[in-house]
Amino acid sequence: MRVQTFLIAAIAAAAALIPATAMAGLGQPSPWQVNFQQSASPIMDQISWFHNFLLVIITLITLFVLALLLIVIVKFNARANPVPSKTTHNTLIEVVWTVVPVIILVAIAIPSFRLLFDQLTIPPADVTIKATGKQWFWTYDYPDNGFGFDSLMVQDKDLKPGQPRLLAVDNEVVVPVNKVIRVQVIGADVIHAFAVPSFGIKIDAVPGRLNETWFRATREGVYYGQCSELCGKDHAFMPITVRVVSDRDYAAWLDDAKKKFAYRPSPEDGVAVAATETPGAQSGAQ
């Protein structure tokens, strides 16, 4: 009883030490954050649920093992139990410690496999975006609409009010809310990784290999991510910014983007390139 009271008091004390700002924000990290960013997609909803489910299981197992250790220490020390038992076999205990872990693993496996299936099965897409990781910025193409653009980190001196440092970019990815977005990811030079935590997506951008992922943003807003693969000296300076807007705003942005970023043939080799050039695209963010 004393041990149980002590554990409850310890948990309550630890909870009291966590500041209110530790709760995760939407679309970007928060100071002293101790949990995932708020979910903005069905896949991230599943990831959050699975995380909490595993946390409960892990906590129960840890407390159970701790209780066994305390019982052994208190009840079976030399002073409290001078004549130890010589029991070497117990069929019931051996069956229990074999069957119970199997049941726990099955309980974990079922939602895990369901989550993997939903992540890897891409529904019919409303919008397709190709993200190319480069040292050290991202290039985005909208192949169905015939345009693409480079996206570089906004330098500290150029940040506008409300733009987070090291996360804001000059050209944002814009997508409509509640639509399936297929993201094709590839690397142009080394391995990068495309990750947006609030959408629950993270996939490697490998040179010569086209990977795919998807998301469906359920809330309008601005969502930030970063390259999550150590890709060189400016790895920390190639953020991802996705702006989720209404269908009406997306249609208006699409009309402007087609004019601003439309492909044109390169004078050297005839390859289609973006109609506008982004300063510093070859040198990367510094």
Disulfide bonds with the S-S distance in Angstrom:
none
